[in-house]
Amino acid sequence: MALDVRTEFVKKLRRDSVHCTVPKQLLEAVCGACRDAKDDPILALSLAAGAEILVSSDRDLLVLHPWCGIRIVAPAEFLMEYST
């Protein structure tokens, strides 16, 4: 992938990113959603941020696709869809 394509991707990512806080109640509600408990905070953050898509190479997350209306895809799939 050319440097200019990666640079544009990072610019878009920064422009479209959202900073948010996960309420404790949401974290508690998501507890046990993933077979790896360490991934539950990522799911809670995705909900809190109103994410449409979660990009991960973690198999414990990928097997949940789709989860609560959130697409969970591998990085390669995401890049194929969104880098054009």
C-alpha positions as protocol buffer text, in pm:
chain_id: "A"
residue {
  index: 1
  type: MET
  ca { x: 0 y: 0 z: 0 }
}
residue {
  index: 2
  type: ALA
  ca { x: 145 y: 338 z: -101 }
}
residue {
  index: 3
  type: LEU
  ca { x: 245 y: 588 z: 166 }
}
residue {
  index: 4
  type: ASP
  ca { x: -4 y: 850 z: 43 }
}
residue {
  index: 5
  type: VAL
  ca { x: -292 y: 602 z: 75 }
}
residue {
  index: 6
  type: ARG
  ca { x: -191 y: 519 z: 431 }
}
residue {
  index: 7
  type: THR
  ca { x: -149 y: 886 z: 516 }
}
residue {
  index: 8
  type: GLU
  ca { x: -497 y: 968 z: 387 }
}
residue {
  index: 9
  type: PHE
  ca { x: -639 y: 674 z: 580 }
}
residue {
  index: 10
  type: VAL
  ca { x: -485 y: 799 z: 906 }
}
residue {
  index: 11
  type: LYS
  ca { x: -615 y: 1153 z: 838 }
}
residue {
  index: 12
  type: LYS
  ca { x: -965 y: 1018 z: 785 }
}
residue {
  index: 13
  type: LEU
  ca { x: -940 y: 803 z: 1096 }
}
residue {
  index: 14
  type: ARG
  ca { x: -836 y: 1102 z: 1307 }
}
residue {
  index: 15
  type: ARG
  ca { x: -1108 y: 1321 z: 1157 }
}
residue {
  index: 16
  type: ASP
  ca { x: -1383 y: 1066 z: 1218 }
}
residue {
  index: 17
  type: SER
  ca { x: -1273 y: 941 z: 1560 }
}
residue {
  index: 18
  type: VAL
  ca { x: -1485 y: 1005 z: 1868 }
}
residue {
  index: 19
  type: HIS
  ca { x: -1367 y: 1038 z: 2226 }
}
residue {
  index: 20
  type: CYS
  ca { x: -1610 y: 887 z: 2475 }
}
residue {
  index: 21
  type: THR
  ca { x: -1638 y: 750 z: 2824 }
}
residue {
  index: 22
  type: VAL
  ca { x: -1795 y: 414 z: 2906 }
}
residue {
  index: 23
  type: PRO
  ca { x: -2050 y: 438 z: 3186 }
}
residue {
  index: 24
  type: LYS
  ca { x: -1998 y: 178 z: 3459 }
}
residue {
  index: 25
  type: GLN
  ca { x: -2354 y: 50 z: 3408 }
}
residue {
  index: 26
  type: LEU
  ca { x: -2283 y: -23 z: 3041 }
}
residue {
  index: 27
  type: LEU
  ca { x: -1963 y: -206 z: 3127 }
}
residue {
  index: 28
  type: GLU
  ca { x: -2155 y: -416 z: 3379 }
}
residue {
  index: 29
  type: ALA
  ca { x: -2433 y: -485 z: 3127 }
}
residue {
  index: 30
  type: VAL
  ca { x: -2183 y: -614 z: 2869 }
}
residue {
  index: 31
  type: CYS
  ca { x: -2003 y: -836 z: 3121 }
}
residue {
  index: 32
  type: GLY
  ca { x: -1988 y: -1191 z: 2984 }
}
residue {
  index: 33
  type: ALA
  ca { x: -2077 y: -1098 z: 2627 }
}
residue {
  index: 34
  type: CYS
  ca { x: -1745 y: -1226 z: 2496 }
}
residue {
  index: 35
  type: ARG
  ca { x: -1584 y: -1561 z: 2570 }
}
residue {
  index: 36
  type: ASP
  ca { x: -1271 y: -1364 z: 2670 }
}
residue {
  index: 37
  type: ALA
  ca { x: -1371 y: -1134 z: 2957 }
}
residue {
  index: 38
  type: LYS
  ca { x: -1080 y: -901 z: 2876 }
}
residue {
  index: 39
  type: ASP
  ca { x: -1262 y: -806 z: 2553 }
}
residue {
  index: 40
  type: ASP
  ca { x: -1586 y: -699 z: 2723 }
}
residue {
  index: 41
  type: PRO
  ca { x: -1460 y: -340 z: 2776 }
}
residue {
  index: 42
  type: ILE
  ca { x: -1397 y: -312 z: 2401 }
}
residue {
  index: 43
  type: LEU
  ca { x: -1755 y: -416 z: 2333 }
}
residue {
  index: 44
  type: ALA
  ca { x: -1883 y: -167 z: 2592 }
}
residue {
  index: 45
  type: LEU
  ca { x: -1674 y: 109 z: 2435 }
}
residue {
  index: 46
  type: SER
  ca { x: -1814 y: 22 z: 2092 }
}
residue {
  index: 47
  type: LEU
  ca { x: -2167 y: 62 z: 2224 }
}
residue {
  index: 48
  type: ALA
  ca { x: -2087 y: 382 z: 2414 }
}
residue {
  index: 49
  type: ALA
  ca { x: -1931 y: 534 z: 2102 }
}
residue {
  index: 50
  type: GLY
  ca { x: -2220 y: 434 z: 1880 }
}
residue {
  index: 51
  type: ALA
  ca { x: -1984 y: 235 z: 1660 }
}
residue {
  index: 52
  type: GLU
  ca { x: -2108 y: 85 z: 1338 }
}
residue {
  index: 53
  type: ILE
  ca { x: -1800 y: -130 z: 1292 }
}
residue {
  index: 54
  type: LEU
  ca { x: -1530 y: -275 z: 1516 }
}
residue {
  index: 55
  type: VAL
  ca { x: -1199 y: -366 z: 1353 }
}
residue {
  index: 56
  type: SER
  ca { x: -1006 y: -641 z: 1527 }
}
residue {
  index: 57
  type: SER
  ca { x: -792 y: -944 z: 1459 }
}
residue {
  index: 58
  type: ASP
  ca { x: -900 y: -1096 z: 1792 }
}
residue {
  index: 59
  type: ARG
  ca { x: -1083 y: -1423 z: 1720 }
}
residue {
  index: 60
  type: ASP
  ca { x: -1288 y: -1391 z: 2039 }
}
residue {
  index: 61
  type: LEU
  ca { x: -1438 y: -1071 z: 1903 }
}
residue {
  index: 62
  type: LEU
  ca { x: -1461 y: -1179 z: 1539 }
}
residue {
  index: 63
  type: VAL
  ca { x: -1683 y: -1477 z: 1623 }
}
residue {
  index: 64
  type: LEU
  ca { x: -1942 y: -1237 z: 1763 }
}
residue {
  index: 65
  type: HIS
  ca { x: -2001 y: -1071 z: 1424 }
}
residue {
  index: 66
  type: PRO
  ca { x: -2245 y: -906 z: 1413 }
}
residue {
  index: 67
  type: TRP
  ca { x: -2294 y: -804 z: 1774 }
}
residue {
  index: 68
  type: CYS
  ca { x: -2569 y: -564 z: 1887 }
}
residue {
  index: 69
  type: GLY
  ca { x: -2585 y: -421 z: 1535 }
}
residue {
  index: 70
  type: ILE
  ca { x: -2209 y: -365 z: 1523 }
}
residue {
  index: 71
  type: ARG
  ca { x: -2012 y: -527 z: 1244 }
}
residue {
  index: 72
  type: ILE
  ca { x: -1692 y: -691 z: 1367 }
}
residue {
  index: 73
  type: VAL
  ca { x: -1438 y: -738 z: 1089 }
}
residue {
  index: 74
  type: ALA
  ca { x: -1071 y: -819 z: 1045 }
}
residue {
  index: 75
  type: PRO
  ca { x: -833 y: -536 z: 947 }
}
residue {
  index: 76
  type: ALA
  ca { x: -783 y: -672 z: 595 }
}
residue {
  index: 77
  type: GLU
  ca { x: -1158 y: -677 z: 531 }
}
residue {
  index: 78
  type: PHE
  ca { x: -1196 y: -325 z: 665 }
}
residue {
  index: 79
  type: LEU
  ca { x: -916 y: -193 z: 447 }
}
residue {
  index: 80
  type: MET
  ca { x: -1061 y: -360 z: 139 }
}
residue {
  index: 81
  type: GLU
  ca { x: -1398 y: -195 z: 201 }
}
residue {
  index: 82
  type: TYR
  ca { x: -1295 y: 149 z: 319 }
}
residue {
  index: 83
  type: SER
  ca { x: -963 y: 236 z: 158 }
}
residue {
  index: 84
  type: THR
  ca { x: -1115 y: 304 z: -182 }
}
